[in-house]
Amino acid sequence: MTGHFDVTPTIMPGKPEKFTLHVPEKEFAEFRELLKLSKIGPETWWNQHNDRRFGVSREWLSQAKETWLTTFDWRQHEARINKFPNFKMIVHDLEAGKIELHFLALFSSKRDAIPFIFLHGFPGSFFELLPMMELLTEKYTPATMPYHIIVPSLPNYGLSGGPSENVEMTLDRAARIMHQLMIDLGFSERYVAQGGDLGSMLARIMSVKYKAFNMLTLNPGETAPPSEGLSDEELQEIKRTETWAQTGLAFALEHGTRPSTVGLAIASNPLALLAWTGEKLLEWVDQREPLPLDTILAMVSLYWFTDTFPRSLYHAQVLQTILKGNPLPISKEKPLGYSLFPRDLALLPNAWAHQLYPNLIFFKAHNIGGHFARLEQPKLFLQDIEEFAQQVRGLFVYP
């Protein structure tokens, strides 16, 4: 484990317990047997195309299955995760009751360290933030790191639990639970919430209702100002966003309207999960630097071993909010930062961002990276985090 980053601050009122991830051998053997027996569907006109316009190809799925069975090493990924301090802690919510949350953390021993909470999305997990955490531990010691880094599994995702089956997980509840986690960790005054995808929506809610500043990747659905003043390149990216909204959102409609059916179907075998979520991990990245298959298999494996998929589908409430015409919540007073990666699913050009958000104090447009930018371009992502932290540092007051 990374040395001494696991020493919790003395101000912490909660009682996190250290945790080590290990999938039992019996469960791992069952997974391999089920994967081995999972059938690849017959060739069709659609699944022979390798350009993914109809989804994943039969060839890709067959090759990925073979790699998953033969050369993929889950234990290696477990070891990587366990290099970092892992914790579990019970958080109490008035509506959802007791929620057991998992989080990774890098705690600083500096009195003036800025607390950050990093919120993943779908079909992501804390796995997206491992590269950033590796960079931080290479750059800093606990005595020199100017931040506390909190990377949770969102409620009903990964190694975190959720409410009982009698209580629906909603966006507001998830945001409140994440805020309560920060309170229980002793960060009750102020903290920075960074998020993309579902995590962006939760960070938005936290900025409106709680003491969170935002450093995020914005969700689709912003009300677009007139296009005057945009460059040809920006107009081209906006067109690509519009095309994706017309051709790539069917999955979210299914998740939002029939979560029971799709949850049960995809959770029935690992190959179904790989096809359904692997498609997003293939398509939503910058194709100039695609994710390695090993990374995709690790992320899907985590979903399988934690039964994440059928529990996680409340993420589709974001799209339901947009389709109903409801405005996306976000504070217009607290400092806001936005990192733009050119192959993300929805983009907000600089001019639009400043028109919509008078509180935008940081904007950085990069020339590479996609929807999983934290995983694709961790160095660029961390640079943005540190620049934003410098701009808001004066707003954090310490006794």
Protein Blocks (a to p, Z undefined) as FASTA:
>chain_A
ZZhklpccfklmbdcddddddddfklmmmmmmmmmmpccddddfklmpcnlpnoccfklm
mmmmmmmmmmpcfklmmmmmmmpccdddddddfklopadddddddddfbfklccdddddd
ddddfklmmmmmmmmmmmpcfklmcbdcdddddehiajbccddfkbccdfklmmmmmmmm
mmmnopambccdddehjlmmmmmmmmmmmccdcdddddehiacddfehiafklmmmmmmm
mmmmmmmmmmmmmmmmmmmlmmmmmmmpmklmmmmmmmmmmmmpcfklccdfklmmmmmm
mmmmnommmmmmmmmmmmmmmmnopacdddfkbccdddddfkbfbdcdfklmmmmmmmlc
bdcddfbdcfklmlmmmmlmmmmmmmmmmmmmmmpccZZ
